Amino acid sequence: MNDIAQNVNLKARPNALANWLFFVASLVFAMVVVGGITRLTESGLSITEWKPVTGALPPLNEADWLSEFEKYRTTTEYQQVNAGMSLADFKFIYFWEWAHRLLARLVGVAFALPFLWFLVKGAIPKGYIVRLVPLFLLGGLQGVIGWWMVVSGLADRTDVSHFRLATHLLLALFILASLVWTALDLKALAADRNAPRSRLTGFALIVIVILLIQLLFGAYVAGMNAGQVANTWPLMNDHFVPEGIEWTQGVVFAVLNDPFLVHFIHRWWAWVAVAALILMARRLKKMGARRISVAIHVAFGTQILLGISTVMSGVNITNFAITLAVLHQAVGALLVASVAWGAHRLGTAPGREPSIAGGGMAPGQVTAA
C-alpha cells in the first residue's frame, strides 16, 4: 500500500484544498500579467520605498502625491529618461507598480487565511502541510526578491538588473507550476484515497529544463529590452546571426549580457523547446491524456505567433506593441501551467488521471469533514 493511502484522515478535504490552490494559481497568473504591464510601461521604479503593510494604500491627497513624485525625481531613471514628466504621467506609472504590489499582497492573504482555516479544521491530508508551508514561504521570498530587483534600478542606472528580473519572473512561474502540481495531487486524492502522488519523470525533467532555458533568456530579453535590437523575422536586421555582438569580454559574458546575442538565443532556442513540447504532447496523447496534449499544443503555438508578432512590432511604447508583449508573457505563464499539468500526468499511475474540474464521488473517495 502506498504512503498516501495510510495517511488520509476522515476530516481531510482534498477537493476543497485543490480548488483553493487553483484559485491562488489564478491570482499568481494575474500578478505575472500585471508585472508584464508594469515592466512594459516603465512603471517598476515609480515607488521608491518598500512598505509591506502601509504601502497597500496609495497616496490619498495631493500632498501625498507630490511627496511620492519628489522621491521618484531623485532616481536616475527620472533624471535621465523622464525629466520633465508631469504629475499626471507619474500617477499612471505609479498605478501599475502599486497594482502589482497590491496583487502580491492579495496572493499572500488568499493563501495564508484559507491555509490557517483548513489547518484549524484538520482538513489538510497528512503529508501536505510540509508541502504548503514552503509554498507560502516562497511567496514571501518572492516579495523580497521583487524589492531586491527594484533596488537595482533606483541608483546609477535607468533600469533594473536583468538577472534580478529573471530571478523574480522565474520564481513566480515556479510557484505557479507548484500550485498546479499540488492541486492536481489533491484532486487525485479526492477521487481515490489510494491515489499515489505523481512523480517527476526523467523525460518530463528534460522538457522542463529546455523550457526553463527559453524562459530564462526571455526574461533576459525583457530586462535588457533586447527585443528592440531587431524588428524583423526570421532574420535579425538582414542577418541570421546578428551583427553587433560584443565578444571582447568573452563568450560567457556575451551570452549573458549582449542584447543581440540574448535575443538571438531566445529566438532560436524556442524551436528546441517546441520540439520537446511536441514530444511531450505526443506521449501524453498516447497515454489517453488528449486534453493536456491539446492544451500544450495551443499554448506553444499561440506563444510562437505572439513572439514573432511582438518582435515585428518593435516592442515600442505603442498600445498595440505593449498589448502583444503582455499577451506573450501571459501565454508563457499558461504554457508553464500546461507543462506542469502534462509533467504531472506523465508521473501519474495509468488510469488515475486527476480531473481539474473533478470532485465527484469515486470509490474510496475521502469524505468531507
C-alpha positions in Angstrom: 0.0 0.0 0.0 1.3 3.4 -0.9 2.2 6.2 1.6 -0.9 8.3 0.7 -3.4 5.5 1.5 -2.3 5.2 5.0 -2.1 8.9 5.7 -5.6 10.1 4.9 -7.8 11.3 7.7 -11.6 11.4 7.6 -11.7 15.2 8.1 -9.4 15.8 5.1 -11.0 17.9 2.3 -8.6 17.5 -0.6 -11.0 18.7 -3.2 -11.6 21.9 -1.4 -7.9 22.4 -1.0 -7.3 21.8 -4.7 -9.9 24.3 -5.7 -8.3 26.9 -3.3 -4.9 26.3 -4.8 -6.2 26.6 -8.3 -7.7 30.0 -7.3 -4.4 31.1 -5.8 -2.7 30.0 -9.0 -5.0 32.2 -11.0 -4.0 35.2 -8.8 -0.3 34.4 -9.4 -1.1 34.3 -13.2 -2.8 37.7 -12.9 0.3 39.0 -11.0 2.6 37.8 -13.8 0.4 39.6 -16.3 0.3 42.9 -14.4 4.0 42.5 -13.8 4.5 42.5 -17.5 2.4 45.6 -17.9 4.4 47.3 -15.2 7.7 46.5 -17.0 6.5 47.5 -20.4 5.1 50.8 -19.2 8.4 51.5 -17.4 6.5 51.7 -14.1 8.6 49.5 -11.9 10.7 52.2 -10.3 7.9 54.6 -9.6 7.6 53.5 -6.0 10.9 54.0 -4.3 10.2 52.5 -0.9 9.1 49.1 0.3 6.4 49.2 2.9 4.8 45.8 3.0 1.8 46.9 5.2 1.3 50.6 4.9 2.3 50.6 1.2 -1.0 48.9 0.4 -2.7 52.3 0.4 -1.9 54.6 -2.5 -1.4 58.4 -1.9 -4.8 59.8 -0.7 -4.3 63.5 -1.3 -2.3 66.0 -3.4 0.3 66.4 -0.8 1.0 62.7 -0.7 1.2 62.5 -4.5 3.7 65.3 -4.6 5.8 63.6 -1.9 5.9 60.4 -3.9 6.7 62.3 -7.0 9.6 64.1 -5.3 11.1 60.7 -4.3 10.8 59.5 -7.8 12.6 62.6 -9.1 15.7 61.6 -7.2 16.1 58.4 -9.3 18.4 58.1 -12.2 15.5 56.9 -14.4 13.7 60.2 -13.9 16.8 62.3 -14.3 18.0 60.6 -17.5 14.8 59.3 -19.1 11.7 61.0 -17.7 12.9 64.5 -16.8 10.0 66.9 -17.0 7.4 64.2 -16.5 4.0 65.6 -15.4 2.3 64.6 -12.2 -0.5 63.0 -14.3 2.0 60.8 -16.1 3.6 59.9 -12.8 0.3 58.8 -11.4 -0.1 56.5 -14.4 3.1 54.6 -13.9 2.6 54.7 -10.1 -0.8 52.9 -10.5 0.7 49.9 -12.3 3.5 49.4 -9.8 1.0 49.8 -6.9 -1.4 47.4 -8.6 1.4 44.8 -9.0 2.4 45.1 -5.3 -1.3 45.0 -4.2 -1.8 41.8 -6.1 1.2 40.3 -4.4 -0.3 41.2 -1.1 -3.6 39.7 -2.2 -1.9 36.4 -3.1 -0.3 36.3 0.3 -3.7 36.8 2.1 -5.5 34.4 -0.3 -3.0 31.7 0.6 -2.5 32.4 4.3 -6.0 32.8 5.6 -7.6 29.7 4.0 -4.5 27.7 4.9 -5.0 28.6 8.6 -8.7 27.8 8.4 -8.0 24.4 6.8 -5.3 23.7 9.4 -7.5 24.6 12.3 -10.3 22.4 10.9 -7.9 19.5 10.4 -8.9 19.4 6.8 -5.4 19.1 5.4 -4.4 15.5 4.5 -1.3 14.2 6.2 1.9 15.0 4.3 0.5 18.1 2.7 1.3 20.7 5.4 5.0 20.3 4.7 4.2 21.0 1.0 2.0 24.0 1.6 4.2 25.8 4.1 7.2 26.1 1.7 4.8 27.5 -1.0 3.8 30.2 1.4 7.5 30.9 2.3 8.3 31.1 -1.4 5.6 33.7 -1.8 7.2 35.8 0.9 10.6 35.3 -0.7 9.1 36.5 -4.0 8.3 39.8 -2.3 11.8 40.2 -1.0 13.2 39.4 -4.5 10.9 41.9 -6.0 12.2 44.7 -3.8 15.8 43.4 -4.4 15.1 43.8 -8.1 13.7 47.3 -7.8 16.6 48.5 -5.7 19.0 47.6 -8.5 17.4 50.3 -10.7 17.0 53.1 -8.2 20.5 54.5 -8.4 23.3 54.6 -11.1 21.1 53.1 -13.8 17.8 53.6 -15.6 16.5 50.1 -15.4 16.6 47.1 -13.1 19.1 44.3 -13.4 18.1 41.7 -15.9 19.5 39.0 -13.7 17.3 40.1 -10.8 14.3 40.5 -13.1 14.8 36.9 -14.4 15.0 35.6 -10.8 11.8 37.4 -10.0 9.9 36.1 -13.0 11.1 32.6 -12.9 10.3 32.2 -9.2 6.8 33.4 -9.9 6.4 30.8 -12.7 7.9 28.1 -10.4 5.3 29.0 -7.7 2.5 28.9 -10.4 3.7 25.4 -11.5 4.0 24.1 -7.9 0.5 25.3 -7.1 -0.9 23.5 -10.1 1.0 20.3 -9.4 0.0 20.2 -5.7 -3.7 20.9 -6.6 -3.6 18.0 -9.1 -2.3 15.7 -6.5 -5.1 16.8 -4.2 -7.7 16.3 -7.0 -6.4 12.7 -7.5 -6.6 12.1 -3.7 -10.2 13.5 -3.6 -11.2 10.9 -6.3 -9.3 8.0 -4.8 -7.9 7.8 -1.3 -5.4 5.3 -2.6 -4.1 7.6 -5.3 -0.3 8.0 -5.1 1.4 11.3 -5.6 2.7 12.0 -9.0 6.4 11.7 -9.6 8.6 13.8 -11.9 9.8 11.5 -14.7 13.2 11.9 -16.3 11.6 12.8 -19.7 9.5 15.5 -18.1 12.5 16.9 -16.3 14.4 17.2 -19.6 11.4 19.1 -21.2 11.2 21.3 -18.2 14.9 22.2 -18.3 14.6 23.0 -22.0 11.7 25.2 -21.3 13.4 26.8 -18.4 16.3 27.9 -20.6 13.8 29.5 -23.0 12.1 31.3 -20.2 15.4 32.5 -18.7 16.5 34.1 -22.0 13.0 35.5 -22.4 13.4 37.2 -19.1 16.9 38.5 -20.1 15.4 39.9 -23.3 12.8 41.7 -21.3 15.2 43.0 -18.8 17.7 44.3 -21.4 15.0 45.5 -23.8 16.7 43.2 -26.3 13.6 42.8 -28.3 14.2 46.2 -29.7 17.5 45.4 -31.3 15.8 43.8 -34.3 12.2 44.0 -35.6 12.5 41.6 -38.5 11.9 37.8 -38.6 13.3 35.3 -39.3 16.5 37.3 -40.0 17.8 39.9 -37.5 18.5 43.1 -39.4 19.0 41.0 -42.6 21.4 38.5 -40.9 20.8 35.1 -39.4 23.5 35.8 -36.8 23.1 39.5 -36.0 25.9 42.0 -36.4 26.8 44.0 -33.4 27.5 41.2 -30.9 30.2 42.3 -28.4 32.6 39.4 -28.0 35.6 41.3 -26.4 34.7 40.3 -22.8 34.4 36.6 -23.6 31.7 34.2 -24.8 30.1 33.8 -21.3 29.7 37.5 -20.8 28.2 37.9 -24.3 25.7 35.1 -23.7 24.5 36.6 -20.5 24.8 40.3 -21.3 24.8 41.2 -25.0 21.3 42.1 -26.2 21.9 40.9 -29.8 23.1 37.5 -28.7 20.5 37.1 -26.0 17.7 38.0 -28.5 19.3 35.5 -31.0 19.4 32.7 -28.4 15.8 33.3 -27.3 14.6 33.4 -30.8 16.1 30.1 -32.0 16.1 28.1 -28.7 12.4 28.4 -29.0 12.4 25.8 -31.7 14.3 23.4 -29.4 11.6 24.0 -26.8 8.8 23.4 -29.4 10.3 20.1 -30.4 10.5 19.0 -26.8 6.9 20.1 -26.2 5.6 18.3 -29.2 7.3 15.1 -28.0 5.7 15.6 -24.6 2.3 16.2 -26.1 2.5 13.1 -28.3 3.5 11.0 -25.4 0.5 12.3 -23.4 -1.9 11.7 -26.2 -0.7 8.1 -26.4 -1.5 7.8 -22.7 -5.0 9.0 -23.4 -4.5 12.5 -21.9 -5.7 14.3 -25.1 -6.9 17.4 -23.3 -3.5 18.0 -21.9 -1.9 17.4 -25.3 -4.2 19.9 -26.9 -3.5 22.5 -24.1 0.2 22.2 -24.6 -0.1 22.5 -28.4 -2.4 25.5 -28.2 -0.2 27.2 -25.7 3.1 26.9 -27.5 1.5 27.5 -30.9 0.0 30.8 -29.7 3.2 31.7 -28.0 5.2 31.3 -31.2 2.8 33.6 -33.1 2.8 36.2 -30.3 6.6 36.1 -30.1 7.1 36.7 -33.8 4.4 39.5 -33.7 6.0 41.1 -30.6 9.4 41.2 -32.4 7.9 42.7 -35.5 6.1 45.3 -33.5 9.4 46.7 -32.4 8.4 46.3 -28.8 7.9 50.1 -28.6 5.6 52.1 -26.3 2.6 52.0 -28.6 -0.5 50.4 -27.1 -0.5 47.7 -29.8 3.1 46.7 -29.2 2.6 46.6 -25.4 -0.6 44.5 -25.8 1.3 41.9 -27.9 4.2 41.8 -25.4 1.8 41.4 -22.4 0.0 38.6 -24.2 3.3 37.0 -24.9 4.2 36.9 -21.2 0.6 35.8 -20.3 0.6 32.9 -22.7 4.1 32.0 -21.5 2.7 31.6 -18.0 -0.2 29.5 -19.3 2.4 27.3 -21.1 4.2 26.8 -17.9 0.9 25.7 -16.2 0.1 23.3 -19.1 3.5 21.8 -19.0 3.2 21.3 -15.2 -0.2 19.6 -15.9 1.5 17.4 -18.5 4.5 16.5 -16.4 2.2 15.6 -13.5 0.2 13.3 -15.8 3.3 11.6 -17.1 4.2 10.8 -13.5 0.7 9.5 -12.6 -0.2 5.8 -12.5 -2.2 4.7 -15.5 -5.9 5.1 -15.1 -5.6 7.6 -12.3 -5.7 10.9 -14.2 -6.9 13.7 -11.9 -9.6 15.9 -13.3 -9.2 19.7 -12.8 -13.0 20.1 -12.7 -13.3 16.9 -10.6 -14.5 16.2 -7.2 -17.3 13.8 -8.0 -17.6 10.7 -5.8 -15.5 7.8 -6.7 -14.8 4.5 -4.9 -12.7 5.2 -1.8 -13.1 9.0 -2.1 -12.2 11.0 1.0 -15.3 12.4 2.7 -15.6 16.0 3.7 -15.4 16.9 7.3 
